Amino acid sequence: MRRLVWVLRFFWVLLALLLLLNLEFMLPAKPVALFDVSRSVRWVFPQEDLRNLEEELKRVGFDVRRFGTDTSTDLYSALKDAHTPLLLISDGFHNAPSDPLSVAYEKEVYVLIYPPLMDVMDVPKRVKAVRLKTPATEGEVVGMRVELTSAERDTVSLVYGGDTLREVAGMTAEFEFRAREGDALLLSSGDTVGFKIFTRKPKGIGVLAWTPLPVVRFIRWHVPDAVFIFVRDSIPETDFSFAVYVDPPREVINPSKPALYVLGGRSGFKRVAGRFYLRGDVPPIREVFLPPYRFDEVYERVGDMPLVASKGNALFVLSPDIWKVWLADPLSYERFLGYLSGFLIRDYEIYLERPVYNLMDRIRLHVFPTFPMEISVDGGKPVRITSLYTYERIAHRGDSVITVGVFKRGALIARESLRFSLREVYAEDVYLGVDTHLLKTLARLSGGGVFRSPQEAYEVLSRRGRLFSLSSLWPLFLMAVLLAWTEWFIRRSRGMV
């Protein structure tokens, strides 16, 4: 029994060492040909040539595996699931969520650019993509780039806002105009695309004052790009990313929103009157207004009386005449601006790169923050971002709005609804042509190559075989665990431990 224990130990330790070393070895394997049969391929290449190529691949010895449908081409999944050595035959169009280039770092990809398939059929000159930051900023001059499926020269017209702009284009057409929300129409000899251009007003920073205290002047020194609004009775509808409220009524105060509140008599909060002296030779504070909040942090105080404090995403100045202290003591004002910088939010950008999509297109949403924040897309789990963030998903029927929630310090501070137009046309019927750049990039990044004939490809790939690593063989790992457990069980049951 003791000898059996030592044999078991020897084998499981040996297997564990081999798995840790992750040895690799080559086994003979039949090369795989990934053959794209999606609708975009059948649009572009003559059907007779496709059938002949598939038969030739089988004849020379390839294991031909088809992928792609009438609605989707998923290069990523086809490459990910295929065994090496593999050869890719495709038009290079990809409209699934995952990036096919990421596979290039995991396995060698060889590409067949077969000369007969480069003689593409005559296809309509269609609008492939319209690139315009969506929503555009109201009133700004913006540029729109229209991408087309053919290099043949053609006149492309943009009908928008009562004007018609024309451009003689090859693969692209460029337009410039002043953005305003409205319908747009693109016309070419082979396509007509109608969509809506959505706009937004710049949010920026606003100062809303019910009482025009001198504090407004000081704040505007720090935020010169702020919009000043003097409020008398009704509260205006505003959409600022950060607002300063001077002596606001109680009902407009919302601690969850990024804002600065300078309280006064209109607030209706508890008023404490007296003569409160701060350090230095400065005028006293005569009154303090105390909201019924438990503050998150108190920055300035006189005795036990807070003067500047924070709650949620809001900063409160609890005395309306603290501006006298700032006027008399510049160091106090500089200190206050330091507190303010943690709450001040200048305009951030949330936009789509296109105003119109086709079914099964990849929608890209971009967020450019001006402060560390969390982003939730369509009610999903918030993601913390500090730099440009890109979110992708596929366009389906019924899609026309993406909702983005913006969080700071765990609280929802804004919600954006991004709208776009959706054509009832599948991307497979629009993205026509051969993306040789993507195909060659796949081959180059993966360490593969480009072939011009099936015979040449088979001669090279049939000699490469299939590369295995021990760590990829999970039965070996399971066997090592089983042997180690068996050894432990025998030693335990025999009293050898």
VENKA-V666609 format. One record per backbone hydrogen bond with DSSP energy under -0.5 kcal/mol. NH is the residue of the N-H (numbers start at 1). CO is the residue of the C=O. If there is no record, write none. Layout:
NH,CO  NH,CO
//
This chain:
5,1  6,2  7,3  8,4  9,5  10,6  11,7  12,8  13,9  14,10  15,11  16,12  17,13  18,14  19,15  20,16  21,17  22,18  23,18  25,468  27,466  32,85  33,63  34,32  34,87  35,33  35,65  36,34  36,89  37,35  37,67  39,69  42,38  43,39  44,40  45,41  50,46  51,47  52,48  53,49  54,50  55,51  56,52  57,53  58,54  59,55  60,56  61,57  61,58  62,57  63,31  64,62  65,33  67,35  69,72  75,73  78,74  79,75  80,76  81,77  82,78  87,32  88,110  89,34  95,73  100,98  102,99  103,100  104,100  104,101  105,102  106,103  107,103  110,86  111,449  112,88  113,111  113,451  114,112  115,452  117,114  118,114  118,115  119,115  119,116  120,118  121,44  126,124  128,126  128,147  129,147  131,129  131,145  132,130  132,353  134,352  136,198  138,200  139,179  140,137  142,140  142,177  144,175  145,131  146,144  146,173  147,129  147,145  148,171  149,126  154,169  156,154  156,167  157,187  158,165  159,157  159,185  160,158  160,163  161,183  163,160  165,158  167,156  169,154  169,167  170,172  173,146  175,144  177,142  179,140  179,177  182,197  184,195  185,159  186,193  187,157  188,191  190,125  193,186  195,184  197,182  198,196  200,136  206,242  207,227  208,206  208,244  209,207  209,229  210,246  211,246  213,211  216,213  217,214  218,214  219,215  220,216  221,217  222,218  223,219  226,223  227,205  229,207  231,209  231,229  236,234  238,236  241,204  242,204  243,258  244,206  245,243  245,260  246,208  246,244  247,245  247,262  250,266  252,249  253,250  257,254  259,257  259,313  260,243  261,315  262,245  262,260  263,261  263,317  267,264  268,265  270,290  272,288  273,271  274,286  276,285  277,275  282,280  285,276  288,272  289,318  290,270  290,288  291,289  293,291  295,293  296,310  297,310  299,297  299,308  300,308  302,305  305,302  306,304  307,300  308,300  309,316  310,297  311,314  313,255  314,255  314,311  315,259  316,309  317,261  318,307  318,316  319,307  322,319  324,321  325,322  326,322  327,323  328,324  329,325  332,329  333,329  334,330  335,331  336,332  337,333  338,334  339,335  340,336  341,337  342,338  342,339  343,340  344,340  346,344  349,368  351,366  352,134  353,364  355,130  357,421  359,423  359,425  360,395  361,358  363,361  363,393  365,363  365,391  366,351  367,389  368,349  369,367  373,385  374,407  375,383  376,405  378,376  378,403  380,377  383,375  385,373  389,367  391,365  393,363  395,361  399,396  402,418  404,416  405,376  406,414  407,374  407,405  408,411  411,408  413,406  413,411  414,406  416,404  418,402  418,416  419,417  420,400  421,355  423,357  425,423  427,359  429,426  430,427  431,427  432,430  435,91  435,433  436,434  439,435  440,436  441,437  442,438  443,439  444,440  445,441  446,442  447,443  447,444  448,443  451,111  457,453  458,454  459,455  460,456  461,457  462,458  463,460  464,461  465,461  466,27  467,465  468,25  470,23  472,469  473,470  474,472  476,473  477,473  478,474  479,475  480,476  481,477  482,478  483,479  484,480  485,481  486,482  487,483  488,484  489,485  490,486  491,487  492,488  493,489  494,490  495,492  496,491  497,491
//
